Amino acid sequence: MIYTQENALVRVDAAAIAKFLGLAVTATILPFFIHLQWVTGPIINAILILILFLVGIRSALVVCLVPSLMALSGGLLPAILSPVVPFIMISNVIFVLSIDWLYNQNKNEIKGYWLGVIVGAGLKFLFLLLSVNFIGKLLIKQELTIKVAQMMSWPQFATAIAGGLIAWAILKWLKRF
């Protein structure tokens, strides 16, 4: 029994847990305090990238699901957009998986990172644009569809790229690249 306990303690990475908790809590509470897409979006996208590189893919995928729910409950997303939340979650997963895959496929870390951020941002943008246009026709009043589509289209691309820039600066500062 003692061997099992010691073995379990060896596997616990306290630094990784602290990084995960700090970044995850920030991503969770930020939408309650900042109600500007142009501020919250880049920070959340940067946090997703930071968790990916500092803690790992599994942790990043978990955090992909949280900010959208908090943005909805915190008022950043209007209640009428609640049907879009699962699609925002999926778009965050697409963003993180794209970065992870392209980074790992590329021999050049810098090229892999930026290729992942640009492709991930593009796929996130495209997925959200198509999803919102589809949902808009089914669930949302037509006069709101245009506003929702604007919020979920090119700004998503821009905030994802901005998040990539923020994360890059932090990762460079931490000497991860």
C-alpha positions as CSV (number, residue, x, y, z in Angstrom):
1,M,0.0,0.0,0.0
2,I,2.8,2.4,0.9
3,Y,4.5,1.7,-2.5
4,T,1.3,2.6,-4.3
5,Q,0.9,5.9,-2.4
6,E,4.5,6.8,-3.1
7,N,4.1,5.9,-6.7
8,A,1.0,8.0,-7.0
9,L,2.8,11.0,-5.4
10,V,5.7,10.7,-7.8
11,R,3.2,11.0,-10.8
12,V,1.7,14.2,-9.5
13,D,3.2,17.3,-11.1
14,A,2.4,20.1,-8.7
15,A,3.8,22.8,-11.0
16,A,1.6,21.6,-13.9
17,I,-1.4,21.5,-11.6
18,A,-0.7,25.1,-10.4
19,K,-0.3,26.3,-14.0
20,F,-3.5,24.6,-15.1
21,L,-5.5,26.0,-12.1
22,G,-4.2,29.5,-12.5
23,L,-4.9,29.6,-16.2
24,A,-8.2,27.8,-16.0
25,V,-9.5,30.0,-13.2
26,T,-8.5,33.1,-15.2
27,A,-10.4,31.7,-18.3
28,T,-13.4,31.0,-16.1
29,I,-13.7,34.3,-14.3
30,L,-12.5,36.7,-17.0
31,P,-15.9,36.8,-18.8
32,F,-17.6,37.9,-15.6
33,F,-15.4,41.1,-15.4
34,I,-14.6,42.0,-19.0
35,H,-17.5,42.3,-21.4
36,L,-15.6,43.3,-24.5
37,Q,-15.0,40.6,-27.1
38,W,-11.9,42.4,-28.3
39,V,-10.3,42.1,-24.9
40,T,-11.7,38.8,-23.6
41,G,-11.3,36.9,-26.9
42,P,-7.6,37.3,-27.3
43,I,-6.9,36.6,-23.6
44,I,-9.0,33.4,-23.7
45,N,-7.3,32.2,-26.9
46,A,-3.9,33.0,-25.4
47,I,-4.8,31.0,-22.3
48,L,-5.9,28.0,-24.4
49,I,-2.5,28.1,-26.2
50,L,-0.6,28.6,-23.0
51,I,-2.3,25.6,-21.4
52,L,-1.6,23.5,-24.5
53,F,2.2,24.3,-24.3
54,L,2.6,24.5,-20.5
55,V,0.4,21.7,-19.3
56,G,-0.7,19.6,-22.3
57,I,-3.4,18.8,-24.8
58,R,-5.8,17.1,-22.4
59,S,-5.9,20.1,-20.0
60,A,-6.2,22.5,-22.9
61,L,-9.2,20.5,-24.3
62,V,-10.9,20.7,-20.9
63,V,-10.5,24.5,-20.7
64,C,-11.9,24.8,-24.3
65,L,-15.3,24.0,-22.9
66,V,-15.4,26.5,-20.0
67,P,-15.0,30.1,-21.2
68,S,-18.1,29.9,-23.5
69,L,-20.3,28.9,-20.6
70,M,-18.9,31.6,-18.4
71,A,-19.3,34.2,-21.2
72,L,-22.9,33.2,-21.5
73,S,-23.6,33.3,-17.7
74,G,-21.4,36.4,-17.3
75,G,-23.3,38.4,-19.9
76,L,-20.6,38.7,-22.6
77,L,-22.8,36.5,-24.8
78,P,-26.5,37.5,-24.9
79,A,-28.9,34.8,-23.8
80,I,-30.3,34.6,-27.3
81,L,-26.9,33.1,-28.3
82,S,-27.1,30.1,-25.9
83,P,-27.7,27.7,-28.9
84,V,-24.3,28.8,-30.3
85,V,-22.3,27.9,-27.1
86,P,-21.7,24.3,-28.1
87,F,-20.4,25.4,-31.4
88,I,-18.0,27.9,-29.8
89,M,-16.7,25.1,-27.6
90,I,-16.1,22.9,-30.6
91,S,-14.4,25.8,-32.4
92,N,-12.0,26.2,-29.4
93,V,-11.3,22.5,-29.6
94,I,-10.6,22.8,-33.4
95,F,-8.3,25.8,-32.7
96,V,-6.3,23.9,-30.0
97,L,-6.1,20.6,-32.0
98,S,-4.9,22.4,-35.1
99,I,-2.1,24.2,-33.2
100,D,-1.1,21.0,-31.5
101,W,-1.1,18.9,-34.6
102,L,0.7,21.4,-36.9
103,Y,3.2,22.2,-34.2
104,N,4.1,18.5,-33.7
105,Q,4.2,17.8,-37.4
106,N,6.6,20.6,-38.2
107,K,10.4,20.2,-37.5
108,N,10.7,24.0,-37.1
109,E,9.0,25.0,-33.8
110,I,8.4,28.6,-34.8
111,K,7.0,27.7,-38.2
112,G,4.8,25.0,-36.7
113,Y,3.5,27.3,-34.0
114,W,2.5,30.1,-36.4
115,L,1.2,27.7,-39.0
116,G,-0.9,26.1,-36.3
117,V,-2.2,29.5,-35.0
118,I,-3.1,30.7,-38.5
119,V,-4.7,27.5,-39.7
120,G,-6.4,27.0,-36.3
121,A,-7.8,30.5,-36.4
122,G,-9.0,30.1,-39.9
123,L,-10.7,26.8,-39.1
124,K,-12.3,28.3,-36.0
125,F,-13.6,31.2,-38.0
126,L,-14.9,29.0,-40.8
127,F,-16.6,26.5,-38.4
128,L,-18.3,29.3,-36.5
129,L,-19.4,31.2,-39.6
130,L,-21.0,28.1,-41.1
131,S,-22.5,27.0,-37.7
132,V,-24.0,30.4,-36.9
133,N,-25.4,30.8,-40.4
134,F,-27.1,27.4,-40.1
135,I,-28.4,28.0,-36.5
136,G,-29.4,31.5,-37.4
137,K,-31.8,30.3,-40.0
138,L,-33.4,27.8,-37.6
139,L,-33.5,29.4,-34.1
140,I,-32.8,33.1,-34.1
141,K,-34.9,35.9,-35.3
142,Q,-33.7,37.0,-38.7
143,E,-32.9,40.6,-37.7
144,L,-30.5,39.2,-35.0
145,T,-28.8,36.7,-37.4
146,I,-26.7,39.4,-39.1
147,K,-25.4,40.7,-35.7
148,V,-24.7,37.2,-34.4
149,A,-22.9,36.3,-37.7
150,Q,-20.8,39.4,-37.4
151,M,-19.8,38.6,-33.8
152,M,-19.0,35.0,-34.6
153,S,-17.2,35.4,-37.9
154,W,-14.1,37.5,-38.7
155,P,-13.7,38.8,-35.1
156,Q,-13.2,35.2,-34.0
157,F,-10.3,35.0,-36.5
158,A,-8.8,38.3,-35.3
159,T,-9.1,37.4,-31.6
160,A,-7.5,34.0,-32.2
161,I,-4.6,35.5,-34.1
162,A,-4.2,38.2,-31.3
163,G,-4.3,35.4,-28.7
164,G,-1.6,33.6,-30.7
165,L,0.5,36.8,-30.5
166,I,0.0,37.2,-26.7
167,A,0.8,33.5,-26.1
168,W,3.9,33.7,-28.3
169,A,5.2,36.7,-26.3
170,I,4.6,34.9,-23.0
171,L,6.1,31.6,-24.2
172,K,9.1,33.4,-25.5
173,W,9.5,35.2,-22.2
174,L,9.2,31.8,-20.4
175,K,11.9,30.5,-22.9
176,R,9.6,27.8,-24.3
177,F,10.7,28.6,-27.8
